[in-house]
Amino acid sequence: MKKYAHVQDVVSRLTDNKTFRTFFTLYLMAETKEERQMLNERFWRDANTLPPAEMQLLKAEFTRCFLRLPEMAADLLGQISAKAV
């Protein structure tokens, strides 16, 4: 249960997009590398069936998610450093 709560916290800070929240939650909760690979392949295979305009919006949100990662990593590092002192 603790892992799920942590994953939900990370995902909710990462994006407001329902599609990506669902995908990232499933991805981060996957038990194996194979499961994550299968989820990723299925996600992008389904995404490729979207109309071009929707696909462009999806890719833009995906980019925004990754642009948030450095800030989130810095925040995490700050939390770890504060606990180490």
Phi and psi in degrees as GROMACS dihedral restraints (atoms count N, CA, C in turn):
[ dihedral_restraints ]
;  ai    aj    ak    al  type     phi  dphi    fc
    3     4     5     6     1   -63.3    20    10
    4     5     6     7     1   -40.2    20    10
    6     7     8     9     1   -62.4    20    10
    7     8     9    10     1   -43.9    20    10
    9    10    11    12     1   -61.7    20    10
   10    11    12    13     1   -43.7    20    10
   12    13    14    15     1   -62.8    20    10
   13    14    15    16     1   -40.8    20    10
   15    16    17    18     1   -65.5    20    10
   16    17    18    19     1   -44.2    20    10
   18    19    20    21     1   -60.9    20    10
   19    20    21    22     1   -44.5    20    10
   21    22    23    24     1   -61.4    20    10
   22    23    24    25     1   -38.5    20    10
   24    25    26    27     1   -62.8    20    10
   25    26    27    28     1   -47.8    20    10
   27    28    29    30     1   -62.3    20    10
   28    29    30    31     1   -48.1    20    10
   30    31    32    33     1   -64.7    20    10
   31    32    33    34     1   -39.7    20    10
   33    34    35    36     1   -68.5    20    10
   34    35    36    37     1   -28.8    20    10
   36    37    38    39     1   -77.3    20    10
   37    38    39    40     1   -24.8    20    10
   39    40    41    42     1   -79.4    20    10
   40    41    42    43     1   -40.1    20    10
   42    43    44    45     1  -157.5    20    10
   43    44    45    46     1   153.1    20    10
   45    46    47    48     1   -99.5    20    10
   46    47    48    49     1    -6.9    20    10
   48    49    50    51     1   -71.6    20    10
   49    50    51    52     1   122.3    20    10
   51    52    53    54     1   -60.5    20    10
   52    53    54    55     1   -39.8    20    10
   54    55    56    57     1   -62.4    20    10
   55    56    57    58     1   -49.3    20    10
   57    58    59    60     1   -71.5    20    10
   58    59    60    61     1   -32.6    20    10
   60    61    62    63     1   -60.5    20    10
   61    62    63    64     1   -44.2    20    10
   63    64    65    66     1   -64.7    20    10
   64    65    66    67     1   -48.5    20    10
   66    67    68    69     1   -60.4    20    10
   67    68    69    70     1   -49.9    20    10
   69    70    71    72     1   -64.8    20    10
   70    71    72    73     1   -35.7    20    10
   72    73    74    75     1   -63.4    20    10
   73    74    75    76     1   -49.5    20    10
   75    76    77    78     1   -60.7    20    10
   76    77    78    79     1   -43.2    20    10
   78    79    80    81     1   -62.4    20    10
   79    80    81    82     1   -48.0    20    10
   81    82    83    84     1   -72.5    20    10
   82    83    84    85     1   -23.1    20    10
   84    85    86    87     1   -88.1    20    10
   85    86    87    88     1   -11.2    20    10
   87    88    89    90     1   -58.9    20    10
   88    89    90    91     1   142.5    20    10
   90    91    92    93     1   -83.1    20    10
   91    92    93    94     1   -28.2    20    10
   93    94    95    96     1  -131.0    20    10
   94    95    96    97     1   162.1    20    10
   96    97    98    99     1   -61.6    20    10
   97    98    99   100     1   -37.6    20    10
   99   100   101   102     1   -63.9    20    10
  100   101   102   103     1   -41.9    20    10
  102   103   104   105     1   -60.8    20    10
  103   104   105   106     1   -45.5    20    10
  105   106   107   108     1   -62.8    20    10
  106   107   108   109     1   -41.3    20    10
  108   109   110   111     1   -63.2    20    10
  109   110   111   112     1   -42.9    20    10
  111   112   113   114     1   -63.7    20    10
  112   113   114   115     1   -43.0    20    10
  114   115   116   117     1   -61.7    20    10
  115   116   117   118     1   -44.6    20    10
  117   118   119   120     1   -62.1    20    10
  118   119   120   121     1   -46.6    20    10
  120   121   122   123     1   -62.6    20    10
  121   122   123   124     1   -43.2    20    10
  123   124   125   126     1   -66.0    20    10
  124   125   126   127     1   -41.3    20    10
  126   127   128   129     1   -58.5    20    10
  127   128   129   130     1   -52.0    20    10
  129   130   131   132     1   -72.7    20    10
  130   131   132   133     1   -28.4    20    10
  132   133   134   135     1   -64.7    20    10
  133   134   135   136     1   -44.2    20    10
  135   136   137   138     1   -66.6    20    10
  136   137   138   139     1   -40.0    20    10
  138   139   140   141     1   -61.4    20    10
  139   140   141   142     1   -35.4    20    10
  141   142   143   144     1   -66.6    20    10
  142   143   144   145     1   -10.3    20    10
  144   145   146   147     1   -90.4    20    10
  145   146   147   148     1    -6.2    20    10
  147   148   149   150     1   -72.1    20    10
  148   149   150   151     1   154.4    20    10
  150   151   152   153     1   -61.0    20    10
  151   152   153   154     1   152.0    20    10
  153   154   155   156     1   -51.4    20    10
  154   155   156   157     1   -41.2    20    10
  156   157   158   159     1   -64.9    20    10
  157   158   159   160     1   -42.1    20    10
  159   160   161   162     1   -67.7    20    10
  160   161   162   163     1   -38.3    20    10
  162   163   164   165     1   -64.0    20    10
  163   164   165   166     1   -39.4    20    10
  165   166   167   168     1   -62.4    20    10
  166   167   168   169     1   -42.6    20    10
  168   169   170   171     1   -64.2    20    10
  169   170   171   172     1   -40.5    20    10
  171   172   173   174     1   -62.9    20    10
  172   173   174   175     1   -45.1    20    10
  174   175   176   177     1   -65.4    20    10
  175   176   177   178     1   -36.4    20    10
  177   178   179   180     1   -65.2    20    10
  178   179   180   181     1   -41.8    20    10
  180   181   182   183     1   -67.2    20    10
  181   182   183   184     1   -38.1    20    10
  183   184   185   186     1   -60.1    20    10
  184   185   186   187     1   -42.6    20    10
  186   187   188   189     1   -63.8    20    10
  187   188   189   190     1   -43.5    20    10
  189   190   191   192     1   -60.4    20    10
  190   191   192   193     1   -39.3    20    10
  192   193   194   195     1   -59.4    20    10
  193   194   195   196     1   -47.4    20    10
  195   196   197   198     1   -70.1    20    10
  196   197   198   199     1   -28.2    20    10
  198   199   200   201     1   -70.7    20    10
  199   200   201   202     1   -22.2    20    10
  201   202   203   204     1   -79.9    20    10
  202   203   204   205     1   -19.7    20    10
  204   205   206   207     1   -60.3    20    10
  205   206   207   208     1   -44.0    20    10
  207   208   209   210     1   -59.2    20    10
  208   209   210   211     1   -41.0    20    10
  210   211   212   213     1   -64.7    20    10
  211   212   213   214     1   -41.9    20    10
  213   214   215   216     1   -65.8    20    10
  214   215   216   217     1   -38.4    20    10
  216   217   218   219     1   -66.0    20    10
  217   218   219   220     1   -41.0    20    10
  219   220   221   222     1   -63.9    20    10
  220   221   222   223     1   -39.8    20    10
  222   223   224   225     1   -62.9    20    10
  223   224   225   226     1   -44.6    20    10
  225   226   227   228     1   -62.2    20    10
  226   227   228   229     1   -43.4    20    10
  228   229   230   231     1   -60.9    20    10
  229   230   231   232     1   -40.6    20    10
  231   232   233   234     1   -63.3    20    10
  232   233   234   235     1   -40.3    20    10
  234   235   236   237     1   -64.4    20    10
  235   236   237   238     1   -41.7    20    10
  237   238   239   240     1   -66.1    20    10
  238   239   240   241     1   -44.1    20    10
  240   241   242   243     1   -62.0    20    10
  241   242   243   244     1   -40.2    20    10
  243   244   245   246     1   -65.3    20    10
  244   245   246   247     1   -36.3    20    10
  246   247   248   249     1   -75.8    20    10
  247   248   249   250     1   -24.9    20    10
  249   250   251   252     1   -77.1    20    10
  250   251   252   253     1   -20.7    20    10
